[in-house]
Each structure stands twice: as C-alpha cells, then as structure tokens.
C-alpha cells in the first residue's frame, strides 16, 4: 500500500541524481536506469517517470545517458501499464525517430497512438509523414488516405490530399525511371 509513496520518493531521487550529474557536467549516468526501473515497478502509473525518464535516458551525453534502447523499453513498459495514455506512444515515436532513426518503428508508434479516441489528429499525420521519410510510400499513402477520410477539418483534408498527390507523383517518377533504365 506504500508503493506509490515510495515511488514518489524514488522519482524525486531520479530527478536529483540526474540534475546533480547534469549540473556537474558528469556523463556517467549508470544509476539512472536502475532508479527509473525501480520507480516504474513501484508505481506503473506515475506518468512523469516515462515521459521525463525516457528523455533523460535517450539524450546523448553530456545531456543524457545516451541509451535510447532503455528509453524505448521504459516507455513500452508504461504503455503496457497504461494503454489508454496515447501520449506515451508519442514519446515512443519521438525516441525511435530522433534518437534511433528507426522511421518504421516511429511511424508505427505514432499510428498506434492515433488509434486512441482521445489522441490528436497530428499523431496520424506524424505517422504518415515519417513513413514517407523512411521510404515506406505505401504505408504513408495508407495513412494519408486515412487522415483524408476521417477528418472534417478542411485544411487537414487539403494537406492530406496534397501529400497523397505528392506521393503519387513520386511513385510515377520512380516508375518512369525504371522504364527509362531498360
């Protein structure tokens, strides 16, 4: 019954540990993951642990621990414990996109989060845009079509249509390039 209180104490310790190391320009953050691990086990619903803890872990030294793999693991733990928290999918997509450069996983995380009825439309838009960046045109087309079909906002609908037309033009150019090579 005291686990949430102890988790709050551990979370305070995480912030102090990170802050002291950061202020002292120390890059050895070895204890960061164990502290976050214990905190998230004690209270799996303490949302700042996942949001800020993943930032502390994923940022490259000297700003962070340089461990985006552990950041993703922490957020995935948070998603399992709090499946209705769409912002965790945003955090996961952010880590995959910026820190790991894994566009397929980033797009999938944003798209999965967009399925939550409380999520904002830009989650689906991010999924579509990142899929295109990761050279996954078919996934991007699917997602932009979904944005186009599900929004009632005329500016978002127009934006989706523009992206669909651009993706079609890119596909047409690739088709022409393949024909010219022969």
C-alpha positions in Angstrom: 0.0 0.0 0.0 3.0 2.3 0.4 4.4 1.5 -3.1 3.1 4.8 -4.7 4.7 6.9 -1.9 8.0 5.1 -2.2 7.8 5.5 -6.0 7.4 9.3 -5.5 10.5 9.2 -3.3 12.4 7.3 -5.9 11.2 9.7 -8.6 12.5 12.6 -6.6 15.8 10.7 -6.3 15.9 10.2 -10.1 15.4 13.9 -10.7 18.1 14.8 -8.1 20.5 12.3 -9.4 20.1 13.5 -13.0 20.1 17.1 -12.0 23.3 16.8 -9.9 25.1 14.9 -12.7 23.9 17.3 -15.4 24.9 20.4 -13.4 28.3 18.9 -12.6 28.8 18.1 -16.3 29.2 14.4 -15.4 28.3 11.9 -18.1 28.4 8.8 -16.0 24.7 8.1 -15.5 25.0 4.4 -14.6 22.4 4.6 -11.9 19.8 6.3 -13.9 18.3 3.2 -15.4 18.1 1.2 -12.1 16.5 4.2 -10.4 13.9 4.5 -13.2 13.4 0.8 -13.2 12.6 0.6 -9.5 10.3 3.7 -9.7 8.3 2.4 -12.6 7.8 -1.0 -10.9 6.7 0.6 -7.6 4.1 2.8 -9.4 3.5 1.9 -13.0 1.0 4.8 -13.3 3.4 7.5 -12.4 3.5 9.2 -15.8 6.4 11.6 -15.4 8.7 8.6 -15.0 8.0 7.5 -18.6 8.0 11.0 -20.2 10.9 12.6 -18.5 12.8 9.4 -17.6 12.9 8.5 -21.3 14.3 11.9 -22.2 17.0 11.6 -19.5 17.9 8.2 -20.9 17.7 8.9 -24.6 19.5 12.2 -24.9 23.1 11.8 -26.0 25.9 12.6 -23.5 26.5 15.1 -22.0 22.8 16.0 -21.9 21.6 12.5 -21.1 22.6 8.8 -20.7 22.7 8.1 -24.5 20.6 5.0 -24.0 17.6 5.3 -26.3 17.2 1.5 -26.2 16.4 1.7 -22.5 14.2 4.8 -23.1 12.1 2.7 -25.5 12.0 -0.2 -23.0 10.8 2.2 -20.3 8.1 3.7 -22.4 6.9 0.3 -23.7 6.6 -0.7 -20.0 4.5 2.4 -19.5 2.3 1.6 -22.4 1.7 -1.9 -21.1 0.6 -0.5 -17.7 -1.3 2.5 -19.2 -2.6 1.5 -22.6 -5.1 4.4 -22.7 -2.3 7.0 -22.4 -1.8 8.0 -26.1 1.0 10.4 -25.2 3.2 7.5 -24.3 3.1 6.4 -28.0 4.1 10.0 -28.9 7.1 9.7 -26.6 8.0 6.3 -28.0 7.7 7.6 -31.6 9.9 10.5 -30.6 12.6 8.2 -29.3 12.5 6.0 -32.3 12.5 8.9 -34.7 15.1 11.3 -33.2 17.3 9.1 -31.2 17.3 5.8 -33.0 16.5 6.9 -36.6 14.1 4.0 -36.9 11.4 5.5 -39.1 9.3 2.4 -39.4 9.1 1.9 -35.6 8.5 5.6 -35.1 5.7 5.7 -37.7 4.1 2.5 -36.1 4.3 4.1 -32.6 2.6 7.3 -33.8 -0.1 5.4 -35.7 -0.8 3.1 -32.8 -1.2 6.1 -30.5 -3.5 7.7 -33.1 -6.0 4.9 -32.6 -6.8 6.2 -29.2 -10.1 8.2 -29.5 -8.6 10.9 -27.2 -5.4 11.4 -29.3 -5.0 14.4 -31.5 -5.1 14.2 -35.4 -1.4 15.1 -35.6 -0.5 11.7 -34.3 -1.8 10.2 -37.5 -0.2 12.9 -39.6 3.2 12.3 -37.9 2.8 8.6 -38.7 2.2 9.3 -42.4 5.0 11.9 -42.7 7.6 9.7 -41.0 6.6 6.6 -43.1 7.3 8.7 -46.2 10.7 9.8 -44.8 11.5 6.2 -44.1 10.9 5.3 -47.8 7.7 3.5 -46.9 5.5 5.1 -49.6 2.7 2.5 -49.4 2.4 2.9 -45.6 2.4 6.7 -46.0 -0.3 6.6 -48.7 -2.4 4.4 -46.5 -2.0 6.8 -43.5 -2.6 10.0 -45.5 -5.7 8.4 -47.1 -6.9 7.5 -43.6 -6.3 11.1 -42.5 -8.2 12.4 -45.5 -11.1 10.1 -44.9 -11.5 10.6 -41.2 -11.1 14.4 -40.7 -13.7 17.0 -41.1 -11.2 19.9 -40.9 -10.9 21.3 -44.5 -7.3 22.4 -44.0 -6.2 19.0 -42.8 -8.1 17.3 -45.6 -6.4 19.6 -48.1 -3.0 18.9 -46.6 -3.7 15.1 -46.7 -4.7 15.4 -50.4 -1.6 17.4 -51.2 0.6 14.7 -49.6 -1.3 12.0 -51.5 -0.7 13.8 -54.8 2.9 14.3 -54.0 3.4 10.6 -53.1 1.6 9.6 -56.3 3.9 11.9 -58.3 7.0 10.4 -56.6 5.7 6.9 -57.4 5.1 7.9 -61.1 8.6 9.3 -61.3 10.1 6.1 -60.0 8.0 4.1 -62.5 9.3 6.3 -65.3 12.8 6.0 -64.1 12.5 2.2 -64.1 11.2 2.2 -67.7 14.0 4.5 -68.9 16.7 2.2 -67.5 15.6 -0.7 -69.7 
